[in-house]
Amino acid sequence: MDLSKVSTRELAEELAKREAVEQFIAEPYQAYKITVGENETEDTGPAVILRIWD
């Protein structure tokens, strides 16, 4: 199956439906921060963040 022509939006929407995926949505201009160990990212939306543990 070749997924290279599927849009990123469609891929993210499909992943968000999966059981082992949690979706977080930052609305436009809404601040968010992601910290993993020593790495930290801060920004503002719009953004869709997927937590995938499968």
N, CA, C and O atoms as a Tinker XYZ file with bonds, in Angstrom:
   216  protein
     1  N      0.847000   -1.170000    0.000000    73     2
     2  CA     0.000000    0.000000    0.000000    64     1     3
     3  C      0.900000    1.244000    0.000000    63     2     4     5
     4  O      1.765000    1.379000    0.866000    81     3
     5  N      0.705000    2.132000   -0.946000    73     3     6
     6  CA     1.491000    3.357000   -1.071000    64     5     7
     7  C      0.706000    4.515000   -0.464000    63     6     8     9
     8  O     -0.329000    4.920000   -0.993000    81     7
     9  N      1.206000    5.044000    0.650000    73     7    10
    10  CA     0.533000    6.152000    1.333000    64     9    11
    11  C      1.154000    7.497000    1.004000    63    10    12    13
    12  O      0.760000    8.517000    1.571000    81    11
    13  N      2.115000    7.513000    0.101000    73    11    14
    14  CA     2.833000    8.749000   -0.192000    64    13    15
    15  C      1.946000    9.835000   -0.804000    63    14    16    17
    16  O      2.276000   11.018000   -0.718000    81    15
    17  N      0.850000    9.459000   -1.406000    73    15    18
    18  CA    -0.032000   10.444000   -2.040000    64    17    19
    19  C     -1.199000   10.852000   -1.126000    63    18    20    21
    20  O     -1.989000   11.725000   -1.486000    81    19
    21  N     -1.306000   10.235000    0.033000    73    19    22
    22  CA    -2.363000   10.582000    0.986000    64    21    23
    23  C     -1.919000   11.831000    1.731000    63    22    24    25
    24  O     -0.769000   11.924000    2.160000    81    23
    25  N     -2.824000   12.791000    1.888000    73    23    26
    26  CA    -2.455000   14.041000    2.551000    64    25    27
    27  C     -2.150000   13.807000    4.039000    63    26    28    29
    28  O     -2.660000   12.870000    4.653000    81    27
    29  N     -1.327000   14.662000    4.584000    73    27    30
    30  CA    -0.988000   14.589000    6.002000    64    29    31
    31  C     -2.247000   14.720000    6.847000    63    30    32    33
    32  O     -2.399000   14.031000    7.855000    81    31
    33  N     -3.134000   15.589000    6.441000    73    31    34
    34  CA    -4.398000   15.777000    7.164000    64    33    35
    35  C     -5.191000   14.467000    7.235000    63    34    36    37
    36  O     -5.687000   14.095000    8.298000    81    35
    37  N     -5.305000   13.783000    6.116000    73    35    38
    38  CA    -6.043000   12.523000    6.083000    64    37    39
    39  C     -5.362000   11.457000    6.942000    63    38    40    41
    40  O     -6.038000   10.692000    7.631000    81    39
    41  N     -4.039000   11.403000    6.903000    73    39    42
    42  CA    -3.309000   10.447000    7.730000    64    41    43
    43  C     -3.548000   10.721000    9.212000    63    42    44    45
    44  O     -3.812000    9.797000    9.981000    81    43
    45  N     -3.457000   11.987000    9.613000    73    43    46
    46  CA    -3.657000   12.355000   11.015000    64    45    47
    47  C     -5.086000   12.060000   11.464000    63    46    48    49
    48  O     -5.297000   11.563000   12.570000    81    47
    49  N     -6.063000   12.360000   10.619000    73    47    50
    50  CA    -7.461000   12.077000   10.962000    64    49    51
    51  C     -7.679000   10.586000   11.171000    63    50    52    53
    52  O     -8.374000   10.186000   12.105000    81    51
    53  N     -7.096000    9.767000   10.318000    73    51    54
    54  CA    -7.241000    8.315000   10.458000    64    53    55
    55  C     -6.541000    7.817000   11.719000    63    54    56    57
    56  O     -7.104000    7.005000   12.453000    81    55
    57  N     -5.330000    8.285000   11.982000    73    55    58
    58  CA    -4.617000    7.869000   13.188000    64    57    59
    59  C     -5.385000    8.248000   14.451000    63    58    60    61
    60  O     -5.427000    7.473000   15.406000    81    59
    61  N     -5.984000    9.423000   14.461000    73    59    62
    62  CA    -6.721000    9.899000   15.636000    64    61    63
    63  C     -7.887000    8.982000   16.001000    63    62    64    65
    64  O     -8.330000    8.976000   17.149000    81    63
    65  N     -8.380000    8.219000   15.051000    73    63    66
    66  CA    -9.494000    7.301000   15.297000    64    65    67
    67  C     -9.057000    6.004000   15.977000    63    66    68    69
    68  O     -9.893000    5.250000   16.475000    81    67
    69  N     -7.768000    5.748000   15.999000    73    67    70
    70  CA    -7.257000    4.473000   16.503000    64    69    71
    71  C     -7.295000    4.419000   18.024000    63    70    72    73
    72  O     -7.241000    5.443000   18.706000    81    71
    73  N     -7.391000    3.194000   18.535000    73    71    74
    74  CA    -7.507000    2.970000   19.972000    64    73    75
    75  C     -6.260000    3.406000   20.744000    63    74    76    77
    76  O     -6.382000    3.906000   21.862000    81    75
    77  N     -5.099000    3.236000   20.190000    73    75    78
    78  CA    -3.845000    3.537000   20.895000    64    77    79
    79  C     -3.322000    4.931000   20.566000    63    78    80    81
    80  O     -2.113000    5.161000   20.568000    81    79
    81  N     -4.231000    5.857000   20.284000    73    79    82
    82  CA    -3.846000    7.219000   19.920000    64    81    83
    83  C     -4.707000    8.203000   20.702000    63    82    84    85
    84  O     -5.925000    8.049000   20.795000    81    83
    85  N     -4.056000    9.209000   21.258000    73    83    86
    86  CA    -4.765000   10.286000   21.944000    64    85    87
    87  C     -4.466000   11.573000   21.185000    63    86    88    89
    88  O     -3.315000   11.848000   20.844000    81    87
    89  N     -5.503000   12.356000   20.924000    73    87    90
    90  CA    -5.359000   13.582000   20.141000    64    89    91
    91  C     -5.552000   14.806000   21.032000    63    90    92    93
    92  O     -6.484000   14.869000   21.834000    81    91
    93  N     -4.660000   15.768000   20.878000    73    91    94
    94  CA    -4.776000   17.057000   21.551000    64    93    95
    95  C     -4.833000   18.126000   20.468000    63    94    96    97
    96  O     -4.084000   18.068000   19.493000    81    95
    97  N     -5.716000   19.096000   20.636000    73    95    98
    98  CA    -5.850000   20.155000   19.642000    64    97    99
    99  C     -5.587000   21.494000   20.308000    63    98   100   101
   100  O     -6.230000   21.841000   21.299000    81    99
   101  N     -4.642000   22.243000   19.761000    73    99   102
   102  CA    -4.381000   23.615000   20.191000    64   101   103
   103  C     -5.063000   24.525000   19.169000    63   102   104   105
   104  O     -4.729000   24.504000   17.984000    81   103
   105  N     -6.002000   25.307000   19.632000    73   103   106
   106  CA    -6.727000   26.224000   18.755000    64   105   107
   107  C     -5.801000   27.364000   18.330000    63   106   108   109
   108  O     -4.747000   27.555000   18.936000    81   107
   109  N     -6.179000   28.127000   17.295000    73   107   110
   110  CA    -5.332000   29.244000   16.864000    64   109   111
   111  C     -4.980000   30.165000   18.034000    63   110   112   113
   112  O     -5.846000   30.563000   18.813000    81   111
   113  N     -3.724000   30.486000   18.136000    73   111   114
   114  CA    -3.158000   31.377000   19.152000    64   113   115
   115  C     -3.139000   30.790000   20.560000    63   114   116   117
   116  O     -2.691000   31.460000   21.490000    81   115
   117  N     -3.607000   29.570000   20.740000    73   115   118
   118  CA    -3.563000   28.923000   22.052000    64   117   119
   119  C     -2.163000   28.373000   22.282000    63   118   120   121
   120  O     -1.629000   27.631000   21.458000    81   119
   121  N     -1.579000   28.748000   23.415000    73   119   122
   122  CA    -0.217000   28.302000   23.727000    64   121   123
   123  C     -0.222000   26.832000   24.135000    63   122   124   125
   124  O     -1.171000   26.346000   24.751000    81   123
   125  N      0.863000   26.131000   23.778000    73   123   126
   126  CA     1.058000   24.755000   24.241000    64   125   127
   127  C      2.538000   24.525000   24.467000    63   126   128   129
   128  O      3.383000   25.203000   23.883000    81   127
   129  N      2.843000   23.558000   25.323000    73   127   130
   130  CA     4.233000   23.205000   25.610000    64   129   131
   131  C      4.324000   21.692000   25.708000    63   130   132   133
   132  O      3.474000   21.049000   26.324000    81   131
   133  N      5.358000   21.129000   25.099000    73   131   134
   134  CA     5.622000   19.697000   25.151000    64   133   135
   135  C      7.014000   19.519000   25.745000    63   134   136   137
   136  O      7.986000   20.094000   25.255000    81   135
   137  N      7.101000   18.725000   26.795000    73   135   138
   138  CA     8.383000   18.451000   27.428000    64   137   139
   139  C      8.611000   16.952000   27.463000    63   138   140   141
   140  O      7.764000   16.198000   27.942000    81   139
   141  N      9.764000   16.519000   26.953000    73   139   142
   142  CA    10.172000   15.120000   26.991000    64   141   143
   143  C     11.611000   15.098000   27.469000    63   142   144   145
   144  O     12.528000   15.474000   26.738000    81   143
   145  N     11.800000   14.657000   28.695000    73   143   146
   146  CA    13.151000   14.679000   29.258000    64   145   147
   147  C     13.673000   16.102000   29.299000    63   146   148   149
   148  O     13.052000   16.985000   29.891000    81   147
   149  N     14.822000   16.321000   28.664000    73   147   150
   150  CA    15.439000   17.647000   28.625000    64   149   151
   151  C     14.946000   18.493000   27.451000    63   150   152   153
   152  O     15.239000   19.687000   27.388000    81   151
   153  N     14.209000   17.898000   26.532000    73   151   154
   154  CA    13.735000   18.604000   25.341000    64   153   155
   155  C     12.387000   19.246000   25.612000    63   154   156   157
   156  O     11.484000   18.619000   26.165000    81   155
   157  N     12.266000   20.507000   25.215000    73   155   158
   158  CA    11.020000   21.240000   25.428000    64   157   159
   159  C     10.694000   22.050000   24.183000    63   158   160   161
   160  O     11.569000   22.684000   23.594000    81   159
   161  N      9.428000   22.022000   23.790000    73   159   162
   162  CA     8.934000   22.804000   22.669000    64   161   163
   163  C      7.755000   23.626000   23.138000    63   162   164   165
   164  O      6.822000   23.096000   23.742000    81   163
   165  N      7.792000   24.924000   22.861000    73   163   166
   166  CA     6.675000   25.821000   23.157000    64   165   167
   167  C      6.279000   26.514000   21.865000    63   166   168   169
   168  O      7.136000   26.918000   21.079000    81   167
   169  N      4.982000   26.650000   21.652000    73   167   170
   170  CA     4.496000   27.303000   20.444000    64   169   171
   171  C      3.040000   27.672000   20.667000    63   170   172   173
   172  O      2.513000   27.531000   21.770000    81   171
   173  N      2.399000   28.145000   19.612000    73   171   174
   174  CA     0.964000   28.419000   19.654000    64   173   175
   175  C      0.302000   27.711000   18.487000    63   174   176   177
   176  O      0.924000   27.434000   17.461000    81   175
   177  N     -0.983000   27.427000   18.676000    73   175   178
   178  CA    -1.749000   26.749000   17.646000    64   177   179
   179  C     -1.996000   27.660000   16.462000    63   178   180   181
   180  O     -1.647000   28.840000   16.488000    81   179
   181  N     -2.588000   27.118000   15.444000    73   179   182
   182  CA    -3.260000   25.828000   15.448000    64   181   183
   183  C     -2.275000   24.664000   15.334000    63   182   184   185
   184  O     -1.275000   24.730000   14.618000    81   183
   185  N     -2.596000   23.602000   16.064000    73   183   186
   186  CA    -1.772000   22.395000   16.007000    64   185   187
   187  C     -2.599000   21.196000   16.436000    63   186   188   189
   188  O     -3.470000   21.301000   17.299000    81   187
   189  N     -2.317000   20.066000   15.828000    73   187   190
   190  CA    -2.885000   18.791000   16.247000    64   189   191
   191  C     -1.717000   17.954000   16.733000    63   190   192   193
   192  O     -0.748000   17.739000   16.006000    81   191
   193  N     -1.815000   17.485000   17.962000    73   191   194
   194  CA    -0.746000   16.701000   18.569000    64   193   195
   195  C     -1.286000   15.299000   18.819000    63   194   196   197
   196  O     -2.319000   15.134000   19.468000    81   195
   197  N     -0.597000   14.303000   18.310000    73   195   198
   198  CA    -1.018000   12.917000   18.472000    64   197   199
   199  C     -0.045000   12.206000   19.411000    63   198   200   201
   200  O      1.168000   12.227000   19.201000    81   199
   201  N     -0.584000   11.591000   20.424000    73   199   202
   202  CA     0.199000   10.737000   21.324000    64   201   203
   203  C     -0.086000    9.303000   20.919000    63   202   204   205
   204  O     -1.208000    8.822000   21.080000    81   203
   205  N      0.919000    8.615000   20.393000    73   203   206
   206  CA     0.744000    7.275000   19.845000    64   205   207
   207  C      1.575000    6.313000   20.694000    63   206   208   209
   208  O      2.789000    6.483000   20.802000    81   207
   209  N      0.954000    5.331000   21.281000    73   207   210
   210  CA     1.695000    4.380000   22.116000    64   209   211
   211  C      1.565000    2.959000   21.619000    63   210   212   213
   212  O      1.793000    2.027000   22.390000    81   211
   213  N      1.218000    2.758000   20.395000    73   211   214
   214  CA     1.110000    1.424000   19.806000    64   213   215
   215  C      2.283000    1.170000   18.889000    63   214   216
   216  O      2.379000    0.098000   18.292000    81   215
